[in-house]
Amino acid sequence: MSSDSSASPLPAERAQATQALSIGELARRAGLAPSAIRFYEQQGLMASQRSASGRRRYTRADLRRLAFIRAAQTLGLSLEEIRAALASLPEGRTPTKADWERLSRGWKTLLDERIAAMTRLRDRLGSCIGCGCLSLKSCALYNAEDAAAVRGPGARYLLGEAPATRPPASDGPPITPPADSRRSAAGRPARRG
């Protein structure tokens, strides 16, 4: 028997390589629920062929495409970012190793930014959770009179934005919230006196 690697595959291997997979088989092989595959298809991340009876049919290349999607999600990429990456490939092609290397180079800056944001969050986590109730003397996230609201929704300082003015160091004078915003733990105005 020849060991020539250019020899055409045996008939059984050829049939296996072109064999269409049902959604259940693809899900089992990929370790996903069929609903996840339908969702990815609905989001434009993959496509199926339809059998004469209307059932979804997939190729073995779709296993690699699903692996790409899951790896990109593990990196923290959104479905929109994954869709853009897949759209940069020739129509319908499953990403190759070279594609992954090219695309992942573009994601390094994004990942570095996310790592830096998570590191900042981790370093601040022990002293404040962003609610302003633990220590207004040293809270780097204190948002006096909701000044950060003009920057958009969410915990803006936790998202990495710097306050307009930093609170003084813990040995400086305390920062006190406006009188009408002082509240007790139960959410009622705090008693004065």
GIPETA-V926627 format. One record per backbone hydrogen bond with DSSP energy under -0.5 kcal/mol. NH is the residue of the N-H (numbers start at 1). CO is the residue of the C=O. E is the energy in kcal/mol with one decimal. If there is no record, write none. Layout:
nh=NH co=CO e=E
nh=NH co=CO e=E
//
This chain:
nh=7 co=4 e=-1.3
nh=14 co=10 e=-2.7
nh=15 co=11 e=-2.5
nh=16 co=12 e=-2.1
nh=17 co=13 e=-2.4
nh=18 co=14 e=-1.5
nh=19 co=15 e=-0.8
nh=21 co=58 e=-3.8
nh=23 co=56 e=-0.5
nh=26 co=22 e=-2.6
nh=27 co=23 e=-2.5
nh=28 co=24 e=-2.4
nh=29 co=25 e=-2.7
nh=30 co=26 e=-2.3
nh=31 co=27 e=-1.4
nh=32 co=27 e=-2.2
nh=36 co=33 e=-1.1
nh=37 co=33 e=-1.4
nh=38 co=34 e=-2.5
nh=39 co=35 e=-2.2
nh=40 co=36 e=-2.6
nh=41 co=37 e=-2.2
nh=42 co=38 e=-2.6
nh=43 co=39 e=-2.2
nh=44 co=41 e=-1.4
nh=45 co=40 e=-2.7
nh=46 co=40 e=-0.7
nh=49 co=57 e=-2.7
nh=51 co=55 e=-2.6
nh=54 co=51 e=-2.1
nh=57 co=49 e=-2.7
nh=58 co=21 e=-2.6
nh=62 co=59 e=-1.2
nh=63 co=60 e=-1.3
nh=64 co=60 e=-0.8
nh=65 co=61 e=-1.9
nh=66 co=62 e=-2.5
nh=67 co=63 e=-2.0
nh=68 co=64 e=-2.3
nh=69 co=65 e=-2.4
nh=70 co=66 e=-2.7
nh=71 co=67 e=-2.4
nh=72 co=68 e=-2.5
nh=73 co=69 e=-2.3
nh=74 co=70 e=-2.2
nh=75 co=71 e=-1.4
nh=76 co=73 e=-1.6
nh=77 co=72 e=-2.2
nh=82 co=78 e=-2.3
nh=83 co=79 e=-2.8
nh=84 co=80 e=-2.2
nh=85 co=81 e=-2.0
nh=86 co=82 e=-2.6
nh=87 co=83 e=-2.3
nh=88 co=84 e=-1.0
nh=88 co=85 e=-0.6
nh=89 co=86 e=-1.4
nh=93 co=90 e=-2.6
nh=100 co=96 e=-2.5
nh=101 co=97 e=-2.4
nh=102 co=98 e=-2.3
nh=103 co=99 e=-3.1
nh=104 co=100 e=-3.0
nh=105 co=101 e=-1.4
nh=106 co=102 e=-1.1
nh=107 co=103 e=-0.9
nh=108 co=104 e=-0.8
nh=108 co=105 e=-0.8
nh=111 co=107 e=-2.8
nh=112 co=108 e=-2.7
nh=113 co=109 e=-2.3
nh=114 co=110 e=-2.1
nh=115 co=111 e=-2.7
nh=116 co=112 e=-2.3
nh=117 co=113 e=-2.2
nh=118 co=114 e=-2.6
nh=119 co=115 e=-2.4
nh=120 co=116 e=-2.4
nh=121 co=117 e=-2.4
nh=122 co=118 e=-2.9
nh=123 co=119 e=-2.6
nh=124 co=120 e=-1.7
nh=125 co=121 e=-1.7
nh=126 co=122 e=-0.6
nh=127 co=124 e=-1.2
nh=128 co=124 e=-1.9
nh=138 co=135 e=-0.8
nh=139 co=135 e=-1.3
nh=140 co=138 e=-0.5
nh=142 co=139 e=-0.9
nh=144 co=142 e=-0.6
nh=146 co=143 e=-2.1
nh=147 co=144 e=-1.6
nh=149 co=146 e=-1.7
nh=150 co=147 e=-0.8
nh=151 co=148 e=-1.9
nh=152 co=149 e=-1.2
nh=156 co=154 e=-1.7
nh=159 co=155 e=-1.6
nh=160 co=157 e=-1.2
nh=161 co=156 e=-2.0
nh=172 co=169 e=-2.7
nh=176 co=174 e=-0.6
nh=181 co=178 e=-2.1
nh=182 co=179 e=-1.0
nh=184 co=188 e=-3.7
nh=187 co=184 e=-2.0
nh=190 co=182 e=-1.3
//
